[in-house]
Amino acid sequence: MNEAWAEKKRLVWKRASGICEKCKAKPGAHVHHLRYAQRRGHEKLEWLQLVCLECHGAYHPHHTFLTLEQQRVRAQQKAAKRRTTPTPVCRHCGGTYPKAKHKSVCVAFGLHR
């Protein structure tokens, strides 16, 4: 996430005091675009709204939205999976050839799978 977007989200959360700006009853969960800028990242703060999960679902009925805690857990799970997923190795040389030799032999002759 870029810094400009993070700052806009922070300002929207501050403006709303953490409460959904649509129903004004539940805690906010996401920043929703009421309108998009022609150039990405040039949204005005008036075009952004802090909404709870239910109100965001009303704007996008085809979407399933996660709570912030669910998003955090999912990110941790993805990071753990990246750490434990082994790097694929060549079935021909088993990753023992130097990069240049691997490319000139295994890849060039179609042995790398």
C-alpha positions in Angstrom: 0.0 0.0 0.0 1.4 3.4 -0.9 1.9 6.1 1.7 -0.6 8.6 0.1 -3.4 6.0 0.3 -2.5 5.1 3.8 -2.6 8.7 4.8 -6.0 9.2 3.1 -7.4 6.2 4.9 -6.0 7.5 8.2 -7.8 10.8 7.6 -11.1 9.2 6.8 -10.9 7.0 9.9 -10.1 10.2 12.0 -13.0 12.1 10.4 -15.4 9.3 11.2 -14.1 8.7 14.7 -14.0 5.0 13.8 -17.8 4.8 13.3 -19.6 3.8 10.0 -20.5 6.9 8.1 -23.5 5.3 6.4 -25.4 3.7 9.3 -23.7 5.7 12.1 -24.2 2.8 14.5 -21.4 0.2 14.0 -17.7 0.4 14.1 -16.1 1.1 10.7 -14.2 -1.6 9.0 -13.3 -0.4 5.5 -12.8 2.8 3.5 -15.2 2.7 0.6 -14.9 4.7 -2.6 -18.2 6.6 -3.4 -16.5 7.9 -6.5 -13.2 7.0 -8.2 -10.7 9.5 -9.5 -9.7 9.4 -13.2 -6.1 9.0 -12.1 -5.5 6.4 -9.4 -4.6 7.9 -6.1 -6.2 11.3 -6.7 -9.4 10.7 -4.8 -10.8 13.6 -2.8 -11.5 12.8 0.9 -15.2 13.6 0.2 -15.3 10.6 -2.2 -14.2 8.2 0.6 -16.4 6.9 3.3 -15.7 4.7 6.4 -18.2 1.8 6.4 -19.0 -1.2 8.5 -19.0 -4.7 7.0 -22.7 -4.7 6.6 -22.9 -1.4 4.9 -20.0 -2.2 2.6 -21.8 -5.4 1.7 -24.9 -3.4 0.8 -22.7 -1.4 -1.6 -21.2 -4.6 -3.1 -23.7 -7.4 -2.6 -21.6 -9.8 -4.7 -18.6 -9.5 -2.4 -17.7 -11.1 0.9 -15.8 -8.7 3.2 -13.4 -9.7 6.0 -13.1 -8.0 9.3 -9.7 -6.4 10.0 -8.9 -9.3 12.3 -9.7 -11.8 9.6 -7.6 -9.9 7.1 -4.7 -9.9 9.6 -5.0 -13.7 10.2 -5.2 -14.3 6.4 -2.1 -12.3 5.8 -0.2 -14.2 8.6 -1.3 -17.5 7.0 -0.1 -16.4 3.6 3.2 -15.3 5.0 3.6 -18.6 6.9 2.8 -20.6 3.7 5.4 -18.6 1.7 8.0 -19.5 4.3 7.2 -23.2 4.3 6.6 -23.7 0.6 9.8 -25.3 -0.8 11.4 -23.6 -3.8 10.8 -25.8 -6.9 13.9 -27.5 -8.2 14.6 -28.9 -11.6 13.6 -32.5 -12.1 16.6 -33.1 -14.3 19.5 -31.7 -12.3 17.8 -31.4 -9.0 19.1 -27.8 -8.7 22.7 -28.9 -8.5 23.8 -27.2 -11.8 25.0 -23.6 -11.6 22.4 -21.2 -13.0 24.2 -20.7 -16.4 24.6 -24.5 -16.9 21.1 -25.2 -15.8 19.8 -22.7 -18.4 22.0 -24.0 -21.2 21.3 -27.7 -20.5 18.0 -28.3 -18.7 16.0 -25.3 -20.0 17.5 -25.3 -23.5 16.8 -29.0 -24.1 13.4 -29.0 -22.4 14.4 -31.2 -19.5 13.4 -28.7 -16.9 9.9 -29.5 -15.6 
